[in-house]
Amino acid sequence: SVLKNLVNLQSLSILGNSVSDISVLKNLVNLQSLLIHGNSLSDVSVLKNLVNLQSLSINGNSISDISVLQNLVNLQSLSINGNSVSDISILKNLVNLQSLSIQKNSISDISVLQNLVNLQSLSIMKNSISDISVLQNLVNLQFLSIKGYSVQEINKLSVLPLCKLSTLTTLKIDRKLVLQSEIDILCSVNPNLNIKLL
């Protein structure tokens, strides 16, 4: 493949090409931005070499194991939407993340997110998360999306921990997930918060 020789390449997008093998990327150590959307990718082990990545988006693949991402400490933006990921514990190392999207996976435990204090944008929609209290530590969070659950999947979610987030300006959440009384409290504590009940 011609890609393996492009060692100075800084940005690459591979969109909807049924790609299942990305081993040719192993020499592209100067990549700063990589998008691999809508392919047939399940093995991303080659990404461990791409330590200069600042932005990685691997949406709509068949990925279940993201442990190889633990050394990508320069990542500022990560999106793993629409995969089969259930364990995100490796994210604890990615303290430079400012934007994280983990939509449409099989994630139930987000306790690791409490360490990611530089996060400004977070989308956790369509997972199996029942407790968001750890998010109260994300003091720089501005945007949060928690939507796409069915009533059968989850009980009411307490949004009161979000009262501590004075920087939060946008919250997207399913109306059926929350108590109106908690939304009222959240609005009174943070009058600048734009809440979009869906």
HUSUL-V722650 format. One record per residue. PSI is psi in whole degrees, -180 to 180 (* if undefined). Layout:
PSI  PSI
This chain:
143  -25  -38  -19  -6  62  -16  2  134  -23  138  136  131  99  123  47  12  29  131  -12  118  24  -23  -13  -9  -27  -4  59  -9  0  132  -25  129  125  123  92  143  45  -162  36  129  -29  114  22  -28  -22  -19  -22  -16  63  -9  0  132  -27  126  127  115  49  149  45  -156  40  130  -24  117  16  -26  -13  -7  -22  2  63  -10  -3  130  -23  129  131  123  31  146  42  -157  34  133  -26  116  20  -26  -15  -16  -26  -16  61  -10  -1  131  -25  129  129  118  34  152  54  -157  40  131  -27  115  20  -30  -23  -19  -20  -13  65  -9  -3  132  -27  131  129  120  21  154  55  -162  41  128  -6  120  17  -29  -20  -15  -15  -10  75  -11  3  129  -33  132  129  120  87  173  21  153  157  -32  -27  -24  147  -179  140  129  124  2  -33  -23  -11  -25  -8  87  -19  -12  122  -23  128  120  123  149  132  -38  -11  -24  158  136  -34  -36  -38  -41  -43  -45  -42  -36  -34  -37  84  -16  -2  128  108  123  102  122  *
